[in-house]
Amino acid sequence: MFSGRKILVGVTGGIAAYKAAEVVSRLRKLNAEVHVAMTKSATEFITPLTLRSLSANPVYVDMFEEPKHWNVEHIALAQHIDAVIIAPATANILAKMTIGLADDFLSTVLLATRAPIFVAPAMNEAMYLHPATQANLTQLRERGIKLIGPSTGFQACGTEGVGRMSEAAEILETLSLFFSRVEGLKGKKVLVTAGGTQEPLDPVRYLGNRSSGRMGYAIAQVLQEAGAETILVSAPADLPTPQGVTRIAVQTALEMYDAVLERFSEVDVVIKAAAVADYRPAVLAEQKIKKDGTNLTLELVPNPDILAELGRQKTSQILIGFAAETENLMANAQGKMLRKNVNLLVANDVTKQGAGFGSPTNIVSFLFPDGRRIDFPQMSKLEVARNLVHEIANLLGVNKGVN
Ligand code: CTP
């Protein structure tokens, strides 16, 4: 995955700077061409000599030192690299990136490069949670900069909290997923549904489910990265819209039904990752329902099955369904695949540890109508998304760009 990839590791001045040595060392062992740019303050925590030895390349710190090559170095490097990972990324570099400040070698390269940028923030919890840092991160994310971590745990200042830099292994996994992404869905239009629908009972209550939306959002992100024009029809989910994805917000199953059916004829693929409520309250109370000390019986009426309807209407579209089960996984999933006329069904047992609602990971099987089945081990939802998009590219007959 990394062989021949030209990666710039940016190191800024935080105590986690020592972990940059492991990132550089691992990348090099995986045959990446590693370059390192450090801020002045990073050199207080770890020496350029260490990183020079591990990367086997000169380390850039100063804008105005004697050049190592004949060319304008920050521009040449900016154009040469395939990706940048800033680890650790301090609150200061995040703020500089947000406003486009270029006052040293690293920040100048960051402004000059068009390569994808990953940041692994590392700072004290109060600094991380400060509205200024959070606003900067939101803006950077919207600009397409990819965040890795931070994680929660022991901090150098002696407290527990969020702001620890992700471990080198996690950083490498994210980079490796990025480099293994499916390409070649350019010109395809896809629609993904995500989240759990909410069925209102009265002005303050609704019937909902435990879906976080993570799986669907990850799929939308990967599809967009693969070049597809991506529409995300999302029930309420507390997640940022992946960059470049068009998000259509819905609340109820009926709203989702309309939003999806309206666009069905113009898309090549629909992925129904949403957890759609099968029933809604028969009446929506205009005022808040008051308790009177006796039992309350709610009458529920069935919602339309969106996926089944798409299965009936489909012409050339590829349809992907999900089956969240708590028992008889394969038999139930098999039944759903045939009933809903899908090209691929993603089955998961939501009672398993590390799978299903709310979890950052999932354990899934892909089922195909021709009887084929692929069982995957536990993996991050982003990884499941990449495997799924790989299969979608196969189903569309465009899987040439996988590298
Ligand atoms: N689905 C849908 N519309 C519904 C219910 C489900 O489009 N009203 C879709 C889901 O998005 C998912 C698939 O159908 O892709 C299976 O959803 P799931 O909840 O597992 O199955 P159900 O069909 O609801 O069956 P059951 O509740 O009996 O398990």
Residues whose N, C-alpha, C, O or C-beta is under 5 A from the ligand:
A	BS01	CTP	K272 A273 A274 A275 V276 A277 D278 N303 P304 D305 I306 L307 I320 G321 F322 A323 A324
